[in-house]
Amino acid sequence: MNTVIFDFDGTLADSLSTIVQIFEDLTGNGHLLTPKEMAELRHLPIPVVAKRLNVPMWRVPYLLYRGRRIMQRRINTVVMYEGLDLVVRRLHQSGYRLLVASSNSEHNIRAFLRNNAIDQYITHVYGGIGLFSKSGALRNILAHNRISTANAVYVGDETRDLEACKAIGLQCIAVTWGFANPEFLVKHDPFALVETPTELEQAIASRFSEAATI
């Protein structure tokens, strides 16, 4: 069975403004990061981001834990990018196995999926993964579900997603509506760079059509 693995924040969930607000609440930073400034940090390694924000690395796990708990209280305010619910439903109806893998918590992801009436289409949710090694987390997910990289594709919005997929030989479709600048994404050679949910659906079909001819 062909499998599509979705990232969460910035791919399914339009959560950037919420994440920016949570960061401000947690750090008490006198300078509230704009969405643009936050997006510019998303393609950088975690240690570099922490240094630029004057956050000691030892505080990062704590901030991540607290951030997830705060988002749990605000998850009902996070919306799905328009049109993605229809794409998810059609992919399910077409026989794809759909997973979600994210550094956000499983509780938050499942609440979001229920709020948007697409929870019944998602086979598994893997939360709390990949802050420092997303490639390892994805490799474990594939192994656990006995999925070969030839029968899978990842959908994400960050350069970290592309780097993690490349490290394990997994094709990645990059979406432009998320957190990272498309110029950064295209430099990492995604299988496809898509600008709309319709283009995403077409790219997924193309990915598996191409695999079937190899």
C-alpha positions in Angstrom: 0.0 0.0 0.0 1.3 3.4 -0.9 1.8 5.7 2.1 1.7 9.5 2.5 3.3 10.8 5.7 2.3 14.4 6.6 4.2 16.9 8.7 1.8 18.8 11.0 2.8 22.4 11.8 3.0 24.5 8.6 1.8 21.6 6.4 -1.6 20.6 7.7 -2.0 23.2 10.4 -1.7 27.0 9.9 -0.1 27.4 13.4 2.8 29.8 12.9 1.1 32.8 14.6 0.1 30.5 17.5 3.7 29.3 17.8 5.1 32.8 17.8 2.7 33.9 20.6 3.6 30.8 22.6 7.3 31.6 22.2 6.7 35.1 23.5 4.8 33.8 26.5 7.5 31.3 27.4 10.5 33.5 27.0 9.2 36.9 27.9 11.2 38.2 25.0 11.0 41.9 24.8 11.0 41.7 21.0 8.0 39.7 19.7 9.2 37.8 16.7 7.2 38.5 13.5 5.9 35.6 11.5 8.6 36.4 8.9 11.4 36.4 11.5 10.1 33.1 12.9 9.9 31.6 9.4 13.5 32.6 8.7 14.7 30.6 11.7 12.8 27.5 10.7 15.5 26.3 8.2 18.3 26.6 10.8 19.6 23.8 13.1 18.1 23.9 16.6 21.4 25.0 18.3 21.8 27.9 15.9 18.2 29.0 16.5 18.6 28.8 20.2 21.8 30.9 20.0 20.2 33.6 17.9 17.3 33.8 20.3 19.6 33.9 23.3 18.0 30.7 24.7 20.5 28.2 26.4 20.3 24.8 24.8 19.5 23.2 28.2 16.2 25.1 28.2 15.1 23.9 24.8 13.5 20.6 25.9 11.7 22.4 28.7 10.4 25.1 26.3 9.3 22.5 23.8 7.4 20.6 26.6 5.8 23.7 27.9 5.0 24.9 24.4 3.1 21.7 23.6 1.1 22.1 26.8 0.1 25.7 26.0 -0.8 24.7 22.4 -3.1 22.0 23.9 -5.1 24.8 25.4 -5.1 26.8 22.1 -5.5 24.0 19.6 -9.1 24.9 18.9 -7.9 28.2 17.4 -5.5 26.6 14.9 -7.1 26.2 11.5 -6.3 23.9 8.6 -5.0 25.3 5.3 -8.0 25.7 3.0 -8.6 22.7 0.8 -6.4 20.2 2.5 -9.3 18.4 4.2 -10.7 17.6 0.8 -7.3 16.3 -0.4 -6.9 14.1 2.7 -10.3 12.6 2.2 -9.7 12.0 -1.5 -6.3 10.4 -0.8 -8.0 8.1 1.7 -10.7 7.2 -0.8 -8.1 6.4 -3.4 -6.5 3.8 -1.1 -3.5 5.6 0.3 -2.4 4.9 3.9 -2.1 8.3 5.6 0.2 9.0 8.6 1.1 12.2 10.5 4.6 12.6 12.0 5.5 15.7 13.9 7.4 17.2 16.8 4.1 18.5 18.1 2.3 16.3 20.6 0.1 13.4 19.6 -2.7 14.9 21.8 -2.6 18.2 19.9 -2.5 16.6 16.5 -5.4 14.3 17.2 -7.5 17.1 18.6 -6.8 19.1 15.4 -7.7 16.2 13.2 -11.0 15.7 15.0 -11.8 19.5 14.9 -11.3 19.3 11.1 -13.2 16.0 10.7 -10.3 14.2 9.1 -9.3 12.0 12.0 -11.0 8.9 10.5 -8.7 9.1 7.4 -5.4 9.0 9.3 -4.1 5.5 10.2 -1.4 6.5 12.7 -0.2 9.7 14.4 3.4 10.0 15.6 3.9 13.0 17.9 6.9 14.3 19.8 9.4 13.2 17.2 12.4 14.6 15.4 13.4 17.7 17.3 17.1 16.7 16.9 16.9 13.7 14.5 13.9 13.5 12.3 15.6 11.1 9.9 16.0 8.5 12.7 12.3 9.0 13.7 11.1 8.6 10.1 13.3 5.5 9.6 11.7 3.9 12.7 8.2 4.8 11.6 8.8 3.1 8.2 10.4 0.0 9.9 7.6 -0.3 12.4 4.9 -0.2 9.7 7.0 -2.3 7.3 6.9 0.5 4.7 9.6 0.7 2.1 10.8 4.1 0.9 9.7 3.1 -2.6 6.1 3.0 -1.4 6.1 6.2 0.6 6.4 9.9 0.3 6.7 12.6 3.0 4.9 16.0 2.8 6.6 18.8 4.7 7.3 22.5 4.7 10.8 22.8 6.1 14.3 22.2 4.9 14.7 19.9 7.9 12.0 17.7 6.4 13.9 17.5 3.1 17.2 16.8 4.8 15.8 14.1 7.0 14.1 12.4 4.0 17.2 12.6 1.9 19.2 10.9 4.6 17.1 7.8 4.5 16.2 7.8 0.8 12.6 8.9 1.2 11.1 11.2 -1.4 9.7 14.5 0.0 7.1 16.9 -1.4 7.6 20.4 -0.1 4.7 22.8 0.3 5.1 26.6 0.0 2.3 27.6 2.4 4.2 26.6 5.5 7.0 28.1 7.6 10.1 28.1 5.3 11.0 30.3 2.4 10.4 28.5 -0.9 13.9 29.6 -2.1 15.4 27.5 0.8 13.1 24.5 -0.1 14.0 24.3 -3.8 17.7 24.3 -3.0 17.2 21.0 -1.2 15.9 19.3 -4.3 12.4 18.1 -3.3 10.5 15.6 -5.4 8.1 18.5 -6.1 7.5 22.0 -4.8 3.8 22.7 -4.6 1.8 25.9 -4.1 -1.7 24.6 -3.7 -3.5 21.6 -2.2 -4.6 20.6 -5.8 -0.9 20.6 -6.9 -0.1 18.5 -3.8 -2.6 15.9 -4.8 -1.2 15.8 -8.3 2.3 15.5 -7.0 1.5 12.6 -4.8 -0.2 10.8 -7.8 2.9 11.6 -9.9 5.2 10.3 -7.2 3.6 6.8 -7.2 3.0 6.7 -10.9 6.7 7.3 -11.4 7.6 4.6 -8.8 5.4 2.1 -10.6 7.4 2.5 -13.8 10.8 1.9 -12.2 
